[in-house]
Amino acid sequence: MSEWGELLGVTSAQTLRFFFERLRDVTEQEDASASELLYNASVLAHFATTSVASASDFPPTPASLSTVFDVYVLDQSQHADPALMEAAGAQCLLLTGFFGHQLRARHNIGWYASLGAQFFAAAARQTQRPAHARVMDAMAQHFALWQARQARLAIELREDALLLRPPRVH
């Protein structure tokens, strides 16, 4: 178990399973692709277990959409790198979807969502792996759908009082 796993008491696999099951519950009435569902769960799990200060984990969790702007919009020198474009798309998805409600007052969520879809499309065009290109293309095409699903999941997790119960005081 990693240092974080010991501290938090969860493993990467447990975190992935948590988000996969919760996203599946949120999308159970809809026709969700299994590969897209797994990809979204892995994005949420990765960022849930990666610090904004991490220098070793790629991509690090962005502190805000301003970070995404500074790293991926102002500096376009790495736009030919499919891994970087995927990271940019994933960060836009996380921040406009799961954290969109919190960031709505400070940022143009629609613009960043459009940017995220463009980043995924660029990753799809640039990758040399056909299966990965299909997932990236699907994420670009269905960005708004997954953004809404992640937002719905965030609301459900906030409202679910059974997930974290306060300790009993004796």
Sequence and secondary structure as in RCSB ss.txt:
>XXXX:A:sequence
MSEWGELLGVTSAQTLRFFFERLRDVTEQEDASASELLYNASVLAHFATTSVASASDFPPTPASLSTVFDVYVLD
QSQHADPALMEAAGAQCLLLTGFFGHQLRARHNIGWYASLGAQFFAAAARQTQRPAHARVMDAMAQHFALWQARQ
ARLAIELREDALLLRPPRVH
>XXXX:A:secstr
  HHHHHHT  HHHHHHHHHHHHHHHHTTS   HHHHHHHHHHHHHHHTS TT SSSSS   SSHHHHIIIIII 
 TTTT HHHHHHHHHHHHIIIIITHHHHTTTS HHHHHHHHHHHHHHHHHH S HHHHHHHHHHHHTHHHHHHHH
HHHHHHHHH TTSS      
